[in-house]
Amino acid sequence: MKYSRASLALAAVACLSTDASAQQHADISGLWTRGGAAETPFRPPPSGPGPVTTLKLPGQSVPRLAGDYNAPILQPWAADVVRRQSDLVRAGNTVNAPQETCWPMGVPYILELNFHAQIIDDGKQIVFLYERHNQRRIARMNASHPATVKTSWFGDSVAHWEGDTLIVDTVGLDPRSWVDNFATPHTEKLHVVERYRRRDAGNLDVTVQVDDPGTFTTPWSALVSYYKDDEPWLEVACSENNIDAATGKLYAMPLAAKPDF
C-alpha cells in the first residue's frame, strides 16, 4: 500500500497534535508542604456533606484533636469509635496516632500530614513521597484497578488527567488505618478519589472525595491545600523518632500478631 506525501504529512501532524494534547496539563511535580499542624485538618467543602471536624461544645474549650462524633456522615458504630477517641483526648490522655507508632497513615489520612510531600510525574506513573517515615505511594497512569485487590496500607491507585486536574482513584485500603486525625475508621469498602489542581505557581489545591458504605451514611468530600516549599528534605525515620514530646517516653513499636508470609 502506497501513501502520498500529503497523507504522511497529515499523519505526522496528527501524531504531534496527539502528543501535544497529552502534555497540555499543569506540572504538579515538586516539593510541597501542608504547613503547620493547625493548618492540616480537612476543610469542609462549600456545599454538601463534609468531613468530621473538631467537636464544638457551647462555652467549653475543646482540644483540636477531639472529633465530633455527632457528625451526620458517621454510622453509629463509627461514631462510637470517634467518641471513644474524643473522650480520651478531652480527658487529657496521650493518644498515639498511627504515624507516631510507626503505622503507615494510608489514604486519605496521609493528606493531613504536615511534613513535606514530593510529587514526581514521569508520564507513566505519579509518585508521592512523604517525608515522615519515608512513606510513599504510586499511582499508575491511565490504568485500571485489578479485578481483585489485596488490601494494603496505601491501597491500589490509578490516575489520569482531565484538563489541568490530576485525578487519583484509590481502593483496597487496609481498615487498620485511620481516615483522619480523629481516628475515624473505615472498612475494606473505602474508595477515595483525589483531584489535584495547581492554582498558581505556589499553590496546589486538592479535593478529596470519600465513599465507604460500610462506615459512612453518605459519600463526602474535603478540601486540602499544599504550597511550595524550599526547606530541606529531612530524613525522618520512625525508629529514631518514636518519642512522646510531652513525656519524653518512647512509644511502643507495633508488633505483628502473625507473619505476613
N, C-alpha and C positions, 0 to 999 in steps of 0.2 A: 504494500500500500504506500502511495506517494503522498507527500504533504507539500503544499505550496509554501513559499517563504512567508507569505502573509499569514497563513494559518499557524505556522510555527511561531511567528512573532506574537500573534494574539494569545497563543497558549503560554508563551513566556510571560506576557503581561499579566495574564490571569494568575499564574503562579506567584508572581511578585505581589499582586494585589492581595492574594490569599495570605501570603506570609506577612505582609504589612498589617493586614487587619488583625491577624493573630497576635501581633505585638502592640496593638493600639490599646494599651491599658497602663494605668499608673504603676510606677515601680514602688512596691512597698518594702523592698529589701532594706536591711539596715538595722541599726541598734535603736531600740525603743524602750521606754520606761512608762510605768503607770504613775510614778511619783511617790509621794509619801503614803504611809499606811492609811491615813484618814481619807485619801482620795480613791482608794481601790474598791470599795464595795460596789456591787452592781447598782446602776441607777434605773429607776422605773422609766418606761417608755412614755412618750407624750400622751398616748391613749392605750387602752386595752390592759389586760392582766399583766402585772409586773412581778418582780422577784420578792422574796422575803426581805424585809428591811428591819432595822433596829426597833425593838419593842418601844412603844410610846405609852407611858402611864402618866396621867394628869398629875402635875405637882411633884413628880418624882424624877430624880436623875437616874437614868438607866445606862449601864455600861454599853459601849458601842457594839460589842460582840454578842449582846443578848438579843436573840432573834424574836421576831413577832410570830408566835405560834398561832395567832388568830388570823394569819394571812389566808384569804379565801382560796388561794391556789392549792393549799395543803389538804390532802386526805387525812382523816382522823389519825391514822397510825403515824403518818409523817409529822403531823402537828405535835404528837406526843414526844417524838424524838427531839424536835426543836425545843419543845417546852423543857424537857429534862436538861438540855444543854444551857438554855437560857436561865433556868433556876440555879445551875451551878455557877454561872458567870455572875449573876446578881448576888449570890451569896459570898462572892469574893474568892471562890476556889480557883486554883490554877487549872486551866483547861488546855490540854495539849492538842493543838490542831495537827492534822496528818503530817504536814511538812516539817513540823517540829519534832516528830518522832521517826523521821526518815521514810514515811509512806509517800509514794508519788501522789500528786494532787489530783490528777485526772481532769476531765473536761465536764463542765465549763469552769470549775473551781480555779484552774491554773490562770485564768484571765483576771483573777483578783490578786495575783502575785505582784508585789510592789518592787520586785527586783527587775533587772534588765531582761528583755526578750530580744533575741536576734532572729530576724526573718530572712531566709535565703530562698530565692526563686530561681531555679535553674532551667525552667521551662518544662521539665518533666515531673517535678515534684516541688512542693513547698515544704521547707524545713523550718521548724520552730525550735529554737534553742533557748532554754530558760536558765538564767544564771544560778538560781538557788538549786543546789544538789544536782546540777548537770542534767536536769530533766529535758526531754526532747520529744518532739512529735514529727511525723512525716505524713503529709497529705499527697496522695498520688493524683497527678493532674489528669483530667478528662478520663477518669476510670470509674468503675462501678464497685460497690461492695460485693464480696463473695456471697454465694448463696447461704453459706453457714459461717458465722463469725464467732470465734472463740473469744470470750471476754478478756480484756486486758486493761491495764491502768489507763491508757490513753485511747483505747479502742481502735477501730479501723476508720481512717479518714480519707476522703476523696475530695477533690477540689476542681473548680472550673471558674473561668472569668465570665461575668456578664457586664460588658462595658468596662467601667472603671471599678467594679466591685468584685472582689475575690470571695467566692462562696465555698466554705469548707463544711462538709457534711460528715458527721461522726456518729457511729453506732458501736455496739459491742463493748460498752464501758463497764468496768468492774464495779459491782454495787458496794464494795467496801469504801470507795471514795466518796467524798462529800460533794455536794453541788455548790456550796458557798461557805463563807466563814461562820455561818450559824449552825453548821452540822446538818443542814438539810439533806436528807437521804435520797436515794433513788433505787430503782430496780434495774434489771438487765434490759428493760424495755426503753431505757433512756435514749433519746435521739436529740442531738444538738446540731444546730446549723449556725455558723458564724458568718457574718458578712463584713468584710474589711474594705474600707474605702478611705483613700488618702484625701483628707480635706484640703490640705495645702502642704508646703514643703516640710513643716514641722509637726503636723498633727495627723494621727491615724484614728479614725472612728470605727468602732465595731458594734454591730447589733447582734446580740445572741438570742436565738430562739430555742426554747427548751420544751420538749414534749416527752412525757412519761406517764402513760395512762395507769401505771401501777402505783404512782406516787401523787400525782397532781390531778386536781379536778378539771384542769383546762391547760392547754398549751399557754406559755407565757414568754415574754421577751424582756431583755435588759440591755442597757447601754454601757459601753466601755470606751474609754479614751486613752490612747497612748500618745506620747510626744517624743520627739527626737532627743537623744541624749549623747553627750560626748565624754561622759565619765568613763574611766577604765573598767573593763570587764573583770570581775573578781572570780576567783576560784572558791566556791562555797560548797565544801564537802560536808555532808550530813554527819559523818563520823567525827568531824572536828568541831561541829557547831551545835551539838545537841545539849546546850546549856540553857537552863531556865534563867532568863535575865533578871527575874525578880528574886529568886532564891539562891542562884549560883549552883544549884544541883544539876546533875546530869539527868536528862530524860532517859527513860528506859528504851532500849532498842527493840524493834518489833521482832518477834520470833515466829517462824513458820510452824504451823501445827503439824504439817506433813510436808515431805519433799515434793518439789514440782516435777520430779522425774521418777 
